[in-house]
Amino acid sequence: MTTAGGGGAASLAGLIDYQAGSVVSQTLLERTTGTVTLFAFDKGEGLSEHTAPFDAMVLVADGEAEIVISGKANRVSAGQMIVMPANEPHALRAVERFKMLLIMIRS
């Protein structure tokens, strides 16, 4: 679902469901200047180490994950956020079922 402009309030964690053994994503907003994407990771699922050319902010909506940035492990849980700097290697793994909002600004 790509949103075009406003609407009513919604529970962030309720916009996407977990799927056993999978990573599920839903783009909430997509513009030339950036994207907002909601992810749901089943326990143990993750993303392997990679880099991105832009800063990205992760806002945890549910559960707990370990996010490694440039070799430093960070535990994040519901209500917390972390910034993954541009061009820094990062990876993540769901310690338990985990939902996150990824905000990437292209500038």
N, C-alpha and C positions, 0 to 999 in steps of 0.2 A: 504494500500500500504506500504510494507516494502521496503525501499530503500537499495540497496546493495553497493552503492559506489558513485558516483558523478552524474553529470547530469547538466542540465541548471538551471539557476536561476528561482525562482518561487515566486509569491506573497503569503506570509504565510496565510493571511486571505482568499485568494482565493482558497486554497486547500480543503476547507471543507465548506459545506453549512449548514445554520440553518434549523431546522425542528421544526414546531410548537409544543409546549408543550413537547419538548424532549431535551435530551442531546445526542449529536453525537460525536463519537471519531474516530480517524484514527491514527494508529501507523505509524509513518514515519521512525523510526529506532528502531531496537530491537537487543540488544547484551546481552551477559551474564553479562557485566559490567554496563548496564543501558539501558534506553528506552527514546525515544522522541515521545511524543504523542500530537496530535492536538485535541482540544475539541471545540465544539460549543454548547453553552447553550442558550436556548430561555429565554426570560425575566421571572424572577421568579423561574427558575429551579436552581438546585444546587446539592451539595453533602453534606450529613449529616456528623456530626462530626466523625472523625476517626483518627487513627494514622498510620504511616508507619515507617518501620525500617530504612529508608534511607532519607537523605536530598533530597528535591525536589525544583526546581526552576520553578516558573511560570512567563512566559513572555506574557503580554497581547497584542494580535494582533488587537483586535477590541472591542469596547463597554466598559462596566464598570461592576465591580463586587465588592462584599464585601467578603473579606477573613478573617475569624476569626482564629487566632492562639493563643492557650493557653488562650482563653477568651478575647483577644484584637482584636477589629475590625479594619480592614484596608481596605480603598477604593483604588482600583487600576483601572487604565484605560489604553487605548491604548498607547503603547510605554513605559509603566512602567513594573517593575518586582518586585517580592518578593520571598524570600526563606522561605520555610516551613521546619523547623529543624526536624530531625529524632526524632521519639518517642514523639513529641509534638502534642496534639490534635488540629485538624484543620478542618474547614468546609468552604464551599463557596456557595454564592448565586448570581445569575446574577441580578444586579440592572436594567440593560437593556440587550438586546442581547449582548452576550459576547463570544469572542473566545480567547483561551489561548493555549500556547505551554507549555507542562509539560515536564521538563527534570529531570529524576531521575537517579542518579548515585548510583550504588550498590557497596559500598566499606566500 
